[in-house]
Amino acid sequence: KIAGEAPCNAYSAAMTVPYPWFDAGHIAATRRACPDLAAETAFLNALGEVTISDVLGDTLILSDESGERLIFKAAD
């Protein structure tokens, strides 16, 4: 399972493939309105398109065939 906070809403999805593959399947999100819904839509679309995950120390990199798409760093 994955879960997190997008720019406006909380989201979650079931992971359906083993590491290092990445397939979030259907992403469920809360429906709060905010001024940054365009960024939220772009983020959730990118999350739904990535296919490979890599963990390097405290960094998660999600990629697709065109290269790195999303990079997450653990909070200190």
Secondary structure as the mmCIF struct_conf table of DSSP 4:
data_model
#
loop_
_struct_conf.conf_type_id
_struct_conf.id
_struct_conf.beg_label_comp_id
_struct_conf.beg_label_asym_id
_struct_conf.beg_label_seq_id
_struct_conf.end_label_comp_id
_struct_conf.end_label_asym_id
_struct_conf.end_label_seq_id
STRN STRN1 ILE A 2 GLU A 5
BEND BEND1 PRO A 7 ASN A 9
STRN STRN2 ALA A 10 ALA A 13
BEND BEND2 VAL A 17 VAL A 17
TURN_TY1_P TURN_TY1_P1 TYR A 19 PRO A 20
STRN STRN3 TRP A 21 TRP A 21
BEND BEND3 HIS A 26 HIS A 26
HELX_LH_PP_P HELX_LH_PP_P1 ILE A 27 ILE A 27
STRN STRN4 ALA A 28 ALA A 29
TURN_TY1_P TURN_TY1_P2 PRO A 35 ASP A 36
HELX_RH_AL_P HELX_RH_AL_P1 LEU A 37 GLU A 49
STRN STRN5 ILE A 52 LEU A 56
TURN_TY1_P TURN_TY1_P3 GLY A 57 ASP A 58
STRN STRN6 THR A 59 ASP A 64
TURN_TY1_P TURN_TY1_P4 GLU A 65 SER A 66
STRN STRN7 GLY A 67 LYS A 73
#
